[in-house]
């Protein structure tokens, strides 16, 4: 089984790409979704309350809106939050990977926005970067209702796309229409098949 990371930056469309791969029958583990699940664990909520205060917990659940604020404003608090969340996410990730391995899946996609930033890419077999020009990204985020200030606050926490492209095994360009993206997905599926065939048997 091969592990394929899908990454990009905010607004590049990596989640859309992952969903399309899932529709083609490839198992996908979404680390953003996993992070949200983990944040509801009792021990995580307890650690968040202890680290940041009672106002960060509402109805025995983490206050995601307030946590998101500190994550993009205060570097030290962001690191403290990551120290609470990331180890649990990684543990759950590898449990799910093992389940797919036991089921005989030839490949598993891991959708991770901070794949390079966290060093997770080192544990994967291949990495696909979803790339888009910045004007298109900003327009997509504007249509999503995200203001420019919020976008500019988030981007510095991510390695630029040009750098991610250099480190990638495959770059999928998502500048065009849905039809264009469908063609890109077909090409990527062919490449994944090649990777599966050439993967060493364990």
C-alpha positions as CSV (number, residue, x, y, z in Angstrom):
1,X,0.0,0.0,0.0
2,X,1.2,3.5,-0.8
3,X,0.5,6.7,1.1
4,X,-0.2,9.7,-1.0
5,X,-0.3,13.2,0.5
6,X,-2.5,15.9,-1.0
7,X,-1.6,19.4,-0.1
8,X,-1.7,23.0,-1.3
9,X,-2.6,26.3,0.3
10,X,-5.9,27.8,1.4
11,X,-8.1,28.2,-1.7
12,X,-6.1,25.9,-4.0
13,X,-8.9,23.3,-4.1
14,X,-7.1,20.3,-2.5
15,X,-10.3,19.3,-0.6
16,X,-12.2,19.2,-3.9
17,X,-9.4,17.1,-5.5
18,X,-9.5,14.7,-2.5
19,X,-13.3,14.4,-2.8
20,X,-13.0,13.6,-6.5
21,X,-10.4,10.9,-5.7
22,X,-12.7,9.5,-3.0
23,X,-15.5,9.3,-5.6
24,X,-13.1,7.2,-7.7
25,X,-12.8,4.7,-4.8
26,X,-9.5,5.8,-3.3
27,X,-9.7,6.0,0.5
28,X,-9.1,9.6,1.8
29,X,-8.2,10.6,5.3
30,X,-8.9,14.4,5.8
31,X,-6.6,15.7,8.5
32,X,-8.7,18.9,8.9
33,X,-11.8,16.8,9.7
34,X,-9.7,14.5,11.9
35,X,-8.5,17.6,13.8
36,X,-12.1,18.7,14.4
37,X,-13.0,15.2,15.7
38,X,-10.0,15.1,18.0
39,X,-10.8,18.5,19.4
40,X,-14.0,17.1,20.8
41,X,-12.1,14.4,22.8
42,X,-12.6,14.8,26.5
43,X,-8.9,14.8,27.3
44,X,-8.2,17.4,24.5
45,X,-11.0,19.7,25.8
46,X,-9.5,19.4,29.3
47,X,-6.0,20.3,28.0
48,X,-7.3,23.2,26.0
49,X,-9.2,24.6,29.1
50,X,-6.0,24.2,31.2
51,X,-3.8,25.9,28.7
52,X,-6.0,28.8,27.6
53,X,-8.8,29.2,30.1
54,X,-12.5,28.4,30.6
55,X,-13.6,30.8,27.9
56,X,-12.1,28.4,25.3
57,X,-14.6,25.7,26.2
58,X,-18.4,26.0,25.7
59,X,-20.8,23.2,26.7
60,X,-17.9,20.9,27.3
61,X,-16.6,21.4,23.8
62,X,-13.7,23.4,22.5
63,X,-14.6,26.9,21.2
64,X,-13.3,26.5,17.7
65,X,-13.9,30.2,16.7
66,X,-11.8,31.5,19.6
67,X,-9.1,28.9,19.0
68,X,-8.9,29.9,15.3
69,X,-8.4,33.5,16.4
70,X,-5.3,32.7,18.5
71,X,-3.9,30.3,15.9
72,X,-3.5,33.1,13.4
73,X,-2.6,35.9,15.7
74,X,-0.4,34.6,18.5
75,X,2.5,32.3,17.5
76,X,3.3,31.0,21.0
77,X,-0.4,30.1,21.7
78,X,-0.6,28.5,18.2
79,X,2.4,26.3,19.1
80,X,0.8,25.4,22.4
81,X,-2.4,24.5,20.7
82,X,-0.6,22.4,18.1
83,X,1.2,20.6,20.9
84,X,-2.2,19.5,22.2
85,X,-3.9,18.7,18.9
86,X,-1.2,17.3,16.6
87,X,-0.1,14.2,18.6
88,X,-3.7,13.0,18.9
89,X,-4.3,13.6,15.2
90,X,-1.2,11.7,14.2
91,X,-2.2,8.8,16.5
92,X,-5.7,8.6,14.9
93,X,-4.2,9.0,11.4
94,X,-2.0,5.9,11.8
95,X,-4.8,3.9,13.3
96,X,-6.9,4.6,10.2
97,X,-4.0,4.0,7.8
98,X,-3.5,0.5,9.4
99,X,-7.3,-0.3,9.1
100,X,-7.0,0.4,5.3
101,X,-3.8,-1.6,5.1
102,X,-5.6,-4.6,6.7
103,X,-8.5,-4.2,4.2
104,X,-6.0,-4.5,1.3
105,X,-6.3,-0.9,0.0
106,X,-3.6,-0.4,-2.7
107,X,-3.3,3.3,-1.8
108,X,-4.6,5.8,0.7
109,X,-4.7,9.6,0.2
110,X,-4.0,11.9,3.2
111,X,-5.5,15.4,2.7
112,X,-3.3,17.7,4.8
113,X,-2.9,21.5,4.4
114,X,0.3,21.6,6.5
115,X,1.9,18.4,5.1
116,X,5.3,20.0,4.6
117,X,5.0,22.5,7.5
118,X,4.5,19.6,10.0
119,X,7.1,17.3,8.4
120,X,4.4,14.6,7.8
121,X,5.5,14.4,4.1
122,X,8.6,12.4,5.3
123,X,6.4,9.5,6.3
124,X,4.5,9.3,3.0
125,X,5.4,7.6,-0.3
126,X,4.3,10.4,-2.7
127,X,3.1,14.0,-2.4
128,X,0.7,15.8,-4.8
129,X,0.5,19.5,-4.7
130,X,-2.6,21.3,-5.9
131,X,-1.4,24.5,-7.4
132,X,-3.4,27.7,-8.4
133,X,-2.3,31.2,-9.2
134,X,-2.7,33.7,-6.4
135,X,-5.3,35.9,-8.2
136,X,-7.6,32.9,-8.7
137,X,-7.1,31.8,-5.0
138,X,-8.0,35.3,-3.7
139,X,-11.1,35.4,-6.0
140,X,-12.3,32.0,-4.8
141,X,-11.8,32.9,-1.2
142,X,-13.7,36.2,-1.8
143,X,-16.6,34.3,-3.2
144,X,-16.5,32.1,-0.2
145,X,-17.0,35.1,2.0
146,X,-13.5,35.4,3.4
147,X,-12.2,39.0,3.5
148,X,-8.7,39.9,2.3
149,X,-7.4,40.6,5.8
150,X,-8.2,37.1,6.9
151,X,-6.6,35.6,3.8
152,X,-3.4,37.7,4.4
153,X,-3.4,36.6,8.0
154,X,-3.5,32.9,7.1
155,X,-1.1,32.7,4.2
156,X,2.2,33.5,6.1
157,X,1.7,30.3,8.1
158,X,1.9,28.2,5.0
159,X,4.9,27.5,2.8
160,X,4.4,29.3,-0.6
161,X,3.0,27.1,-3.4
162,X,6.1,27.6,-5.6
163,X,8.2,26.0,-2.8
164,X,5.8,23.2,-2.4
165,X,5.8,22.5,-6.1
166,X,9.5,22.0,-6.0
167,X,9.2,19.3,-3.3
168,X,6.2,17.5,-4.9
169,X,6.2,14.2,-6.8
170,X,3.2,15.5,-8.8
171,X,1.7,19.0,-9.4
172,X,-2.0,19.2,-10.3
173,X,-3.0,22.6,-11.7
174,X,-6.4,23.9,-10.8
175,X,-6.6,27.2,-12.5
176,X,-9.4,26.3,-15.0
177,X,-13.0,25.1,-15.1
178,X,-14.5,22.0,-13.5
179,X,-14.1,20.2,-16.8
180,X,-10.4,21.1,-16.8
181,X,-10.1,19.7,-13.2
182,X,-11.8,16.5,-14.2
183,X,-9.1,16.0,-16.9
184,X,-6.4,16.7,-14.3
185,X,-7.9,14.1,-12.0
186,X,-7.9,11.5,-14.7
187,X,-4.3,12.1,-15.4
188,X,-3.5,11.9,-11.6
189,X,-5.4,8.6,-11.4
190,X,-3.2,7.2,-14.1
191,X,-0.1,8.3,-12.2
192,X,-1.5,6.8,-9.0
193,X,-2.0,3.4,-10.7
194,X,1.7,3.6,-11.9
195,X,2.8,4.3,-8.3
196,X,0.7,1.4,-7.0
197,X,2.2,-1.0,-9.6
198,X,5.8,0.1,-8.9
199,X,5.4,0.1,-5.1
200,X,7.6,-2.6,-3.4
201,X,5.6,-5.6,-2.1
202,X,5.8,-5.9,1.7
